[in-house]
């Protein structure tokens, strides 16, 4: 990749690399493809056609004049094609200008593997998959350059999104707190406890939580149950896919909002990626687990179904280079205890507490 010119899809589009598009031809992005096509055709075809029409009486029968008129038409036609292509690729050229001034090029494989974890969501919206920012942003520049067709976004929309999603507004400390919570498995720990201690009303009926989550996600019940156990020495999956994935949109948006540095965003995303590549066997495995975690968190079929559709769309239609990044397992040796053993210590402590406080008549076991 390093020897290949760095280019991504146009923001909000899916062609990679970008294809010529009529709406990119005229500045300002305020013109429809139809208006742009009409303007170009009228100028490059209409003008020479009118010229020939009004001078036909002078060139008819004069071979040299006729040849000259034909040459003019050919030149105008060739110029039309060249100028049209130049204009239609305006946004792709402005991408290059953006990357040069921002100092962006192909990322090392470690960072691309991290961004791949967010790629199915990026594909849904036509966001950039190969750079820290998923949309052109002003925070990359001390003085933002002027682009005629490339949309350059200010920090405000990303601050608003952070506030709506996380309650993070102009507070790097709040961001740090959220990331630490996710990396500690704030939802995975709860999930482990719910698997270990089914509600008393479920006795004799199996684990209703497992059944419900399997229905919401359209994943097998045995998959949901297996996420609470260690298999072949691998860490229990729990819903680490959900916890770890959330580090990515939060970190990218926080950078795009100017809230954190590029280095901090990458540091947290690479840590999350290392854990993900230790716990899961593939991107599909990671995303299935993300969907499971989202179903556990939301409990809403419409939302869980939407995420399955996003994965199916990515699998069937994505042709982006990031999709071909190889999944490389990382060592589980240095994982935090709660990741490696699935919060086993805390669960054992809770079991001991519950067994010690079961009441028999008026006396507990401890008595």
N, C-alpha and C positions, 0 to 999 in steps of 0.2 A: 504493500500500500504506500510505502514511503516515497516511491518513485512516481506515483500516480498523482495527478493534480487533485487537490482536496476540493470536493464539491459535494453538496447534499441536495436533497429535494428542495424545491421552492417551498417556503413556509405555507402550510395549509394545503399542499399538494402531495402526490404520492410517487410521481415519476422520479427515478433515481438512476442516472443523472437526469436533470430537468429536460423536458422537451419544449420546443418552441410553442408559445401560447399567444394567441391574438391579444388577450387582455394585458400582456406585458409590453406591447409595442408602443403605446402612447404613454407619456408621463402621467403620474398621479394616480394610476389604477382606478380612475373614475369613469373609464369607458368600457362598454360591453364589448365582447369579442366581435359581435356583428358590426358595431359602429367602427371599430378599428379596421376590420376587413374592408368595409365600404370605403373608408378614407384612403387606404392604400391602393385599392383597385382603381378608384376614381382618378387618383393622381398618376399612377404609373401605367395604367391601361387607357383610361379615358382621355388623358391629354394627348398622347400620340395618335390615338384613334381619331380624335377630333381634328388633329393636324392633317392627317391623311385625307379625311373626309372633305375638309374645306379647300384642300389644294389638289384634289383629284383631277380637276379639269386642266390643270397645268402640267401634271405629270403623266396623264394618260397618253400613251403613244411615245413618250420620251423614255427610252430604256434607262438612261443614266439617272434621270430624276426618279424613275420608279425604283431602281436599285437603291438609290440613296434613301428613299422613304422606307423601303424594306429594312435597310440597315438600321435606321432610326428605331423602327419597331423592335428589332432584335435586341438592340442595345438597351432600350427602355425595359424590355422584358427581362433581360439578364439583370439589369440594375434593380428591377422590382424584386426579383428573387433574393438577391444579395442583401439589399436594404431590409427587406421583410425579415429575413432570418436574423440579421443584426439586431433589429428592433425586438423581435419576438424572444430573443435570448437575453434581453436587457437585464432581467432579474438575476439570471445565472451569472452574468458578468459582475453585477453589483454584489453578489455573494462573494466573489473573489476579492473585490475591494474590501468588503467587510472583514474577511479572514486575514488579509494582508495587514490591515491597520490594527486588527485586534491580536495579531500574532497567533492565529489558530491554524493548525495543520492536523494531519492524521495523528491520532492518539496511539500510544503504545497498547499492545494487546491486553495488558492488565486492566487498563481503563476502559477499553472497548468491551471487555468481558463484563465489567461492572455496569456499563450503560445498557448492555444487552438485556439485563434484568428488567429494565424499564421499557424495552423496545415494543412489546405488544401494545402498551398504552400509548406510546408515541405514534405508532402506526395508525391507530384509530383516528387521530386528529391531524395527521400529516405534519407532526412536529419534527424538529431536527433530532435524529437519533445518535449522531456521531460527535456531538460537542456537549460541553457542560450545559450551556444554555440550549433550550429546545426551541427558541425563537430569537430573532435578532434583538439585541437589547442595548439601550443607551449606556448602561453601567460599564460596558467594555471600554468606553472612551471618556477622556477628560473633556473633549469637545466633540460631540457626536457629528459624524459626517452627514452630508446630505445625500439621500438616495431618492431616485425618481420613482422606483417601483418596488424596491425591497422594503417591507414594513419594519420599521424600527420602533420598538416598544419602550416606553418610559418605565420607571420602577413602580409607579403607583398601582397598576393592575395586579402585579405580583404581591405587593404588600396587602392588597385587599384580599387576594386569594389565601395568603397565609393567615390572615386574621379570621376569615370565614372557616377555614379548614382546621386550624390549630389554635387559634387565639394568640398567634404570634404577631405582634405589631411593633416594629421599631425596637425589638428587644432580642439581641443576640443571646442573652442569658436564657430567655424562654426557649429559644431554638435549642441551645445546648441541653437544657433539661429534658426536652422532648426526645432528642436523639438518644440520650443516655437511657431514658425509660424504654425506648423501643429496642435498643441493643441489649437491655437486661431482660427482654421478653415480657413486657407488661401484659400482653394478651396471651402469650404462650403459657405463662405461669398459671393464669386463671383457667385456661383450657386443660392443662395437666391436672389441676385439682378437680375439675368437673368430670373428667374421665375416671379419676381415682375414687371419687366420692359421688356416685349418682344419687339423685334425690331419692328420699325414702319412698316416695309415691311410685317410683319406677320399679320397685322390687317385684320380681316375677314377670316383668314385662320387657326385660332387657333394658339397655340404656336408650331412653327416648331421645336424648340429645344426639346420639350417634345416628339414630333413624332420621331425625329431623334434618341434620346437616347433610346426610346422604341424599335426601330428597331435594334439598335446596340446590345442591351443587351438581347433582346427577353423577356423583362419584359412588363407588361401591361402599357398602357399610364396613366391609372388612378393611378397606383403605382408611376410612375415618378412624376406626378402632386402632389400627396399626400405627397411626401417627403418635400414639401415646406410648409406644414400646420401642426398645432398642433392637435392631435386627442386624445380626452379623457384626456386632461391635460398633455399629454406626449410631450416632446420636438420635434420639427420638425426634421426629420431625415436628411434632406438636403443630403449632401454626406459626412457625418461625418465618415462613414465606410472607405472611401478612405483616409481621412486625418489621422484618428487614426491608421489604419492598418500600414501606412508607418512608424510610430514610431517604430514598432517591428523589421523589417529587418534592419533599420538604427541603432537601439540600439544594436542589436545582433552583427552586423558586426563591429560596433565601438568598442565593447568589444573584439571581436576576433582579431581585429587589434591592440589591446593594446592602443587604443586611450582614452578610458574612463574606469572607475572602474566598477566592478561588481555591486556595490551598486547604482551607478548612472544609469546604464542600467535598473536595476530592478525598481528603483524609477520612471523613466519615463514610463516604460512599464505598471506598476501598475496604474499609473494615467490615461493612455490611456485606460486601461482595465475597470477602474471604470466608465469612461464616456461611453464607448461602452455598458457596461451592464446596464446603466441607459437609454440609447437611444433606444436600440434594444431589440427585444423579444426573439431572438434565434441566434445561430451561422449562420444559413441559412439567416436569416434576415440581419445580419451584412454583410455577404459575398455578398448578392444581392446588398446591398447598396455600398459596395466596388466596385463591377462590374459597377454599375451606375456611380460612381465617376471616375473610370478609363476610361469609355467611354466618359464622359464629358471632361476629361483631354486630351485623346489621339485622339478621333474621328476616330479610326481605327477599322474596323470590324474584321480583322484577329486577332488583339490583344484582343479585347473584347470577341471574340468567344473562344480563347484559355483559357481565365479565366473561362468561363462557363464550358468548358471541364474539367478543373482542379477540379472545384467543383463537377461535375458529377462523376469524377473518385474517388474523396475522398468519396463521399456518397456511391458509389456502392462497392468499394473495400477496403477501409481502415478498418483494424481490430486493430488499435493501441489503447491502453488503454486511451489515452488522448481524444479520440472521445467520450468516455462515461462520461466525466466530465459534471456535471449538470450545466445548465445555470441558474445563480441566478441574478435576477434583483436587481440593487442597487437604492438607493433613488435618486429622482430627486430634492430634496429640496435644496441641497447646490450647484447645478450646476451653472457655470458662466452664466451671463445674456444672452450672445450671443448664448449659447447652449440652454438655457431654452426657449428663445422666438424667436429663428431663426433670429437673427440680426434685430429684429423688430424696434428697436430704430433707427438704421442707415437707414433702408428702409423708415421709416416715415419721417425722416429728408430729404432724397433724394426726396420723393414725394412732400414735402412742397417746396423744392427748385425748382423742375420742374414746379409745379403749379404756382409758383411766377414769373417764367421767360418765360411763354408762351406769345408770341408777338401777339397783336391784332392791325393790322395796324402798326402805328409807336409808339404805347403806350403799355407798359406791364401792367399786373394786379397791380403791385406795385405802378404804377403811377396813 
